[in-house]
Structure formats: C-alpha cells, structure tokens
C-alpha cells in the first residue's frame, strides 16, 4: 500500500515511517486502519524538529558559538556549528526517529 501523504510529513516523519515499515509493519497497518498514521507522523515530525532547533540553539549558547565568532572566524564558526548539528541529529535520530 502506498501512503502518498508521507512526502508531506517532513524529513523526521519520513525517516520514522521508513523505520517502522522495516521494523514494525504491523504498527503501520494498524495505524492505517485506524486512520491515525498521518497525524502521528506529522506530530512526531513537528516535535522532533522543535527539539532539534531548541537543542542547536542551546548547544550554541553553551559552547559560545555566537554571531561575533561568525564575523571574526567564519571557518571556526562553521566547524563548531557542524559539530553541534551532528551531535543533535544523532540524539534526535536515536530518541525520536529510531525509537
């Protein structure tokens, strides 16, 4: 069965859908029958994105990655922000998407 709405739920929702499709296809089928799959994925995507954005802001603040750093040393700013994004992405994938 093709779930056309999956393309609209966002990247985190899509990743979780693909995970569930591989690991728990029964869960997908039950949610389809109940009509809750699209809303579940949309909510998960929204919550995950909010957490991702918040954690990036908090890590940047804690680690002193500021606009001043961006102006004075763009390469260092980019390196540190990429490190923060990678760590946060690992967290949300582990705790939201693949849970």
Backbone as a ProteinNet text record, in pm:
[ID]
protein_1_A
[PRIMARY]
XXXXXXXXXXXXXXXXXXXXXXXXXXXXXXXXXXXXXXXXXXXXXXXXXXXXXXXXXXXXXXXXXXXXXXXXXXXXXXXXXXXXXXXXXXXXXXXXXXX
[TERTIARY]
84.7	0	88.7	52.5	128	63.3	143.8	96.1	145.4	61.8	100.2	135.2	73.5	93.9	234	307.5	438.5	532.4	524.2	610.6	584.9	470	432.6	462.2	503	514.1	647.9	743.8	873.4	976	1100.6	1211.5	1212.8	1186.6	1189.6	1074.8	957.7	842.8	866.2	928.5	959.6	1058.4	1159.4	1259.1	1194.8	1106.6	1039.6	946.4	875.8	787.7	868.9	982.6	1066.2	1119.2	1153.4	1198.5	1086.4	967.1	854.2	818.6	827	793.5	885.8	1012.8	1108.6	1095.2	1084.1	1091.2	956	850.7	718.9	607.9	602.4	498.6	357	341	208.7	160.7	250.8	215	164.2	234.5	192.2	51.8	28.1	-102.2	-214.9	-189.6	-292.2	-323.8	-220.3	-242.8	-316.1	-286.7	-360.1	-508.9	-537.9	-677.7	-751.1	-681.9	-743.6	-747.4	-669	-663.4	-579.2	-483	-402.3	-258.5	-220.7	-80.1	-30.6	-105.3	-59.4	-44.4	-143.1	-134.6	-19.5	-0.5	110.3	244.5	265	391.8	409.4	301.6	307.5	344.5	282.5	313.4	456.8	499.8	636.7	735.4	709.6	798.4	806.9	691.6	688.5	765.5	737.8	804.8	955	993.7	1135.7	1205.1	1141.9	1203	1215.8	1114.4	1121.6	1235.5	1248.8	1357.3	1492.8	1504.2	1628.4	1669.2	1575.8	1605.3	1643.3	1568.4	1596.3	1733.7	1765.8	1894.4	2011.1	1995	2102	2125.1	2017	2031.9	2098.2	2056.3	2111.9	2259.5	2294.5	2435.3	2521	2472.9	2549.3	2572	2469.6	2483.4	2582.6	2568.6	2656.8	2802.3	2822.4	2958.9	3014.3	2937.7	2986.6	2997	2913.9	2912.6	2815.1	2870.9	2790.5	2807.6	2729	2742.1	2877.8	2930.1	3063.1	3168.2	3158.1	3251	3234.9	3112.3	3085	3153.6	3152	3214.3	3366.2	3419.7	3565.4	3636.2	3572	3636	3528.7	3494.7	3385.1	3412	3533.8	3566.7	3547.7	3590.9	3573.4	3425.2	3350.7	3206.5	3141.2	3175.6	3118.9	3155.9	3280.7	3325.6	3248.1	3234.1	3165.2	3015.5	2953.2	2809.7	2784.5	2872.3	2857.1	2868.9	2959.9	2975.2	2848	2793.3	2669.7	2555.6	2539.4	2431.5	2444.3	2565.9	2585.7	2547.3	2587.2	2553	2403.4	2339.9	2195.4	2121.3	2166.1	2099.9	2110.2	2225	2239.9	2140.7	2124.5	2031.8	1888.3	1842.6	1703.1	1676	1773.7	1755	1738.1	1823.9	1819.6	1693.7	1657.5	1549.7	1411	1403	1273.1	1244.5	1336.6	1311.6	1322.8	1428	1451.6	1414.3	1316.2	1272.2	1138.3
-118.6	0	124.2	219.2	342.6	450.7	510.9	620.9	751.6	814.9	935.3	1052.5	1058.7	1171.7	1175	1065.8	1057.9	1166.4	1199.8	1303.8	1440.2	1458.7	1587.8	1596.9	1489.8	1494.2	1545.7	1569.7	1620.4	1510	1550.7	1455	1359	1410.6	1323.9	1223.1	1268.7	1179.9	1073.7	1112	1016.3	910.5	955.3	859.3	761.6	813	725.7	628.7	676.3	590.1	475.8	508.1	404.4	305.4	358.7	271	175.1	229.5	145.1	44.8	85.8	-2.4	-124.7	-103.9	-215.4	-298.3	-230.8	-298.7	-342.4	-266.6	-296.1	-268.6	-345	-318.9	-333.2	-412.9	-429.5	-297.9	-224.1	-95.2	-1.3	1.7	85.1	45.1	-84.4	-131.4	-99	-114.3	-81.6	67.8	151	295.5	333.6	266.4	292.1	262.2	146.1	106.5	204	253.2	348.2	490.5	514	647.3	745.3	695.7	782.9	799.7	731.3	729.6	868	936.5	1067.7	1166.5	1172.4	1265.2	1228.3	1100.4	1054.1	1100.5	1078.8	1116.5	1268.2	1340.6	1486.8	1539.9	1485.4	1527.1	1492.6	1372.4	1330.8	1422.7	1454.9	1543.2	1680.8	1735.7	1868.2	1867.2	1769.3	1761	1741.7	1657.6	1631.8	1756.6	1826.8	1948.5	2055.6	2070.3	2168.4	2134.8	2007.9	1964.8	1989.8	1954.8	1973.9	2121.6	2209.9	2353.4	2407.6	2367.8	2414.1	2367.4	2241.6	2188.9	2257.1	2287.2	2356.7	2494.6	2566.5	2698.8	2687.1	2589	2573.7	2533.9	2439	2398.6	2515.5	2590.4	2704.2	2806.4	2830.5	2926.2	2875.2	2749.9	2691.2	2691.2	2661.5	2649.6	2780.8	2887.6	3019.6	3040.9	2973.4	2992.8	3106.8	3223	3344.1	3407.7	3510.8	3587.8	3658.3	3695.6	3757.4	3660.3	3534.8	3434	3417.5	3421.7	3408.3	3521.2	3641.8	3756.4	3751.9	3705	3708	3584.7	3468.5	3345.2	3251.6	3276.3	3203.2	3053	3013.7	2871.1	2801.3	2865.7	2808.7	2800.1	2905.1	2905.7	2788.6	2770.1	2662	2525.8	2509.3	2382.2	2349.2	2446.9	2423.2	2400.6	2475	2455.7	2319.3	2277.2	2144.3	2036.2	2054.1	1958.6	1952.8	2068.7	2074.9	2007.5	2040.9	1980.9	1829.5	1780.3	1634.8	1567.4	1625.1	1566.5	1568.5	1679.2	1691.1	1595	1583	1490.6	1346.7	1308	1173.7	1152.8	1252.7	1242	1224.9	1312.2	1303.1	1176.7	1131.4	1006.3	890.1	887.2	779	784.1	902.9	914.3	940.8	984.6	1013.4	924	923	857.3	705.7	657.7	513	453.8	511.9	462.8	394.5
0	0	0	-82	-94.2	-8.5	76.8	161	99.5	17.8	-55.3	36.1	151.4	242.1	302.7	297.8	364.6	313.1	187.6	131.7	195.2	256.5	316.2	465.9	529.6	676.1	726	641.2	684	696.3	703.2	698.2	817.6	937.4	1055.5	1051.2	1010.6	996.5	890.1	780.3	674.3	721.4	793.4	844.1	942.5	1028.6	1125.5	1053.9	954.1	873.9	811.3	750.2	688.1	791.4	909.6	1018.4	1059.7	1081.6	1122	1012.9	888.3	776.8	776	811.3	815.7	943.4	1056.8	1186.6	1242.5	1213.2	1270.8	1170	1061.9	961.5	1016.6	1119.4	1180.2	1240.9	1303.4	1362.2	1252.9	1140.2	1026.9	981.9	966.9	919.3	1016.5	1145.5	1246.2	1241.8	1231.5	1225.5	1097.4	987.4	862.4	881.5	942.6	961.9	1053.5	1155.9	1248.5	1191.7	1086.3	1027.1	1104.8	1182.5	1268.2	1221	1115.7	1073.5	1032	948.7	901	1016.3	1105.5	1218.3	1311.8	1334.1	1419	1361.9	1232.3	1169.2	1165.8	1142	1141	1279.1	1382.8	1520.4	1557.3	1521.5	1551.7	1481.3	1355.9	1280.8	1346.7	1384.6	1448	1580	1664.5	1794.8	1778.6	1685.1	1662.4	1610.7	1516.8	1462.1	1569.4	1653.4	1762.4	1858.1	1892.6	1980.9	1916.2	1788.5	1713.4	1714.4	1679.2	1675.1	1812.4	1914.4	2050.5	2097.7	2074	2119.1	2046.8	1920.1	1848.1	1909.1	1935.7	1998.1	2135.1	2215.6	2349.8	2345.7	2261.6	2249.8	2203.1	2105	2054.5	2165.6	2245	2355.1	2459.6	2498.3	2599.8	2553.1	2426.1	2372.9	2318.4	2333.5	2294.2	2144.2	2068.1	1923.3	1894.6	1864.4	1851.2	1713.1	1690.2	1566.1	1561.2	1678	1681.3	1628.2	1670.2	1620.5	1469.8	1423.6	1280.4	1201.9	1259.2	1192.8	1198.7	1309.8	1326.5	1271.6	1279.6	1233.1	1175.7	1051.1	987.8	980.9	957.4	948.6	1084.1	1190.7	1324.8	1359.7	1326.8	1349.6	1276.5	1150.6	1069.8	1127.6	1166	1223.6	1350.1	1437.3	1564.2	1545.8	1455.8	1429.3	1364.4	1275.2	1215.6	1321.5	1415.6	1525.2	1609.3	1640.4	1719.1	1643.3	1516.3	1436	1429.2	1412.8	1407	1538.1	1649.1	1779.2	1805	1772.3	1793.8	1701.9	1577.9	1485	1536	1587	1643.8	1757.3	1841.9	1954.4	1906	1815.1	1772.9	1692.2	1616	1544.8	1644.1	1743.9	1842.4	1929.3	1975.6	2074.1	2016.6	1892.1	1831.7	1710.8	1617.1	1489.4	1500.1	1563.3	1568.9	1704	1768.3	1898.9	1888.1
[MASK]
+++++++++++++++++++++++++++++++++++++++++++++++++++++++++++++++++++++++++++++++++++++++++++++++++++

